[in-house]
Amino acid sequence: MKNLLVLLSFFSLIACQSKEEKAATSVAKTATKISGQELFEGEGNCIACHKPDQKIIGPSLEEIAKIYKEKNASIVLFLKEESGPIIDPSQYDIMKTNFAITKSMSDDQLKALEDYIYTFSK
């Protein structure tokens, strides 16, 4: 009987820890904000063609932010390939290769990228 109580106590302790760990993990995921800069420089590899203040292959982030704000356009829709290019259509074919990356991103990730780009708006 004693062994049974010890065994039940042990499993109860493990079950409670498991629930607490799951709750902590859920809160941590919710609290973690997706960094547009990290996506831009990392997973998205946007930095290979775009720099903050100068045109390399693609337009600068300053130019992107300025034009998209002026035209009240959506960077997210462009990255989903649901709207056409509005800055430099001649570079659109080069950008098409990156749509495989941006289309696999979540809406939250795309919004984080858009928010990051808008930080370069003057």
C-alpha positions as CSV (number, residue, x, y, z in Angstrom):
1,M,0.0,0.0,0.0
2,K,2.9,2.3,0.9
3,N,4.5,1.6,-2.5
4,L,1.2,2.4,-4.3
5,L,1.0,5.8,-2.5
6,V,4.6,6.6,-3.3
7,L,4.0,5.7,-6.9
8,L,0.8,7.7,-7.2
9,S,2.6,10.7,-5.6
10,F,5.4,10.4,-8.1
11,F,3.1,10.4,-11.1
12,S,1.1,13.3,-9.7
13,L,4.3,15.3,-9.3
14,I,5.3,14.5,-12.9
15,A,1.9,15.4,-14.2
16,C,1.8,18.7,-12.4
17,Q,5.3,19.6,-13.6
18,S,4.3,18.8,-17.1
19,K,1.3,21.1,-17.0
20,E,3.3,23.9,-15.5
21,E,6.0,23.5,-18.1
22,K,3.4,23.5,-20.9
23,A,1.8,26.6,-19.5
24,A,5.2,28.4,-19.2
25,T,6.1,27.4,-22.8
26,S,2.8,28.7,-24.0
27,V,3.2,32.0,-22.2
28,A,6.8,32.3,-23.5
29,K,5.6,31.8,-27.1
30,T,2.9,34.4,-26.7
31,A,5.2,36.9,-25.1
32,T,7.9,36.4,-27.8
33,K,7.6,39.2,-30.4
34,I,8.8,38.3,-33.8
35,S,11.7,40.5,-34.8
36,G,11.4,42.0,-38.3
37,Q,15.1,42.9,-38.2
38,E,16.0,39.3,-37.4
39,L,13.8,38.0,-40.2
40,F,15.2,40.7,-42.6
41,E,18.8,39.8,-41.9
42,G,18.3,36.1,-41.3
43,E,15.6,33.8,-42.6
44,G,14.3,36.2,-45.2
45,N,17.8,37.0,-46.5
46,C,16.4,40.4,-47.6
47,I,19.7,42.1,-46.6
48,A,21.4,40.5,-49.5
49,C,19.6,42.9,-51.9
50,H,18.3,45.7,-49.7
51,K,20.3,48.1,-47.5
52,P,18.9,50.8,-45.2
53,D,20.0,53.9,-47.1
54,Q,21.3,52.8,-50.5
55,K,20.2,50.9,-53.5
56,I,22.2,47.7,-54.0
57,I,20.2,45.2,-56.1
58,G,16.8,46.2,-54.8
59,P,15.7,49.6,-53.5
60,S,16.8,50.9,-50.1
61,L,14.6,50.4,-47.1
62,E,14.2,54.2,-46.9
63,E,12.8,54.3,-50.4
64,I,10.5,51.3,-49.8
65,A,9.1,52.8,-46.7
66,K,8.6,56.2,-48.3
67,I,6.9,55.0,-51.4
68,Y,4.7,52.4,-49.7
69,K,3.5,55.0,-47.2
70,E,2.9,57.6,-49.9
71,K,0.8,55.2,-51.9
72,N,-0.8,53.6,-48.8
73,A,0.2,50.2,-50.2
74,S,0.8,47.0,-48.4
75,I,4.3,45.5,-48.2
76,V,2.7,42.3,-46.7
77,L,0.6,41.8,-49.8
78,F,3.6,42.4,-52.1
79,L,5.6,39.8,-50.1
80,K,2.7,37.3,-50.5
81,E,2.8,38.1,-54.2
82,E,-0.8,39.3,-54.0
83,S,0.1,42.8,-55.3
84,G,2.5,43.9,-58.0
85,P,5.7,45.9,-57.6
86,I,5.3,49.7,-57.2
87,I,8.9,50.9,-56.8
88,D,11.0,49.3,-59.5
89,P,9.1,46.9,-61.7
90,S,12.3,46.2,-63.7
91,Q,13.7,44.4,-60.6
92,Y,10.6,42.3,-60.1
93,D,12.0,39.2,-61.7
94,I,14.9,39.2,-59.3
95,M,12.6,39.5,-56.4
96,K,10.4,36.6,-57.6
97,T,13.1,34.2,-56.4
98,N,12.5,35.3,-52.8
99,F,8.8,34.9,-52.9
100,A,9.3,31.2,-52.0
101,I,10.8,32.4,-48.7
102,T,8.3,35.2,-48.0
103,K,5.2,33.1,-49.0
104,S,6.2,30.5,-46.4
105,M,6.3,33.1,-43.6
106,S,3.3,33.6,-41.3
107,D,1.2,36.7,-41.4
108,D,2.9,37.8,-38.1
109,Q,6.3,37.4,-39.6
110,L,5.4,39.4,-42.7
111,K,3.8,42.1,-40.6
112,A,7.0,42.2,-38.5
113,L,9.1,42.6,-41.7
114,E,6.7,45.4,-42.8
115,D,7.0,47.2,-39.4
116,Y,10.8,46.9,-39.5
117,I,10.9,48.5,-43.0
118,Y,8.7,51.3,-41.9
119,T,11.2,52.2,-39.1
120,F,13.3,53.6,-42.0
121,S,10.6,56.1,-43.0
122,K,11.6,59.7,-42.6
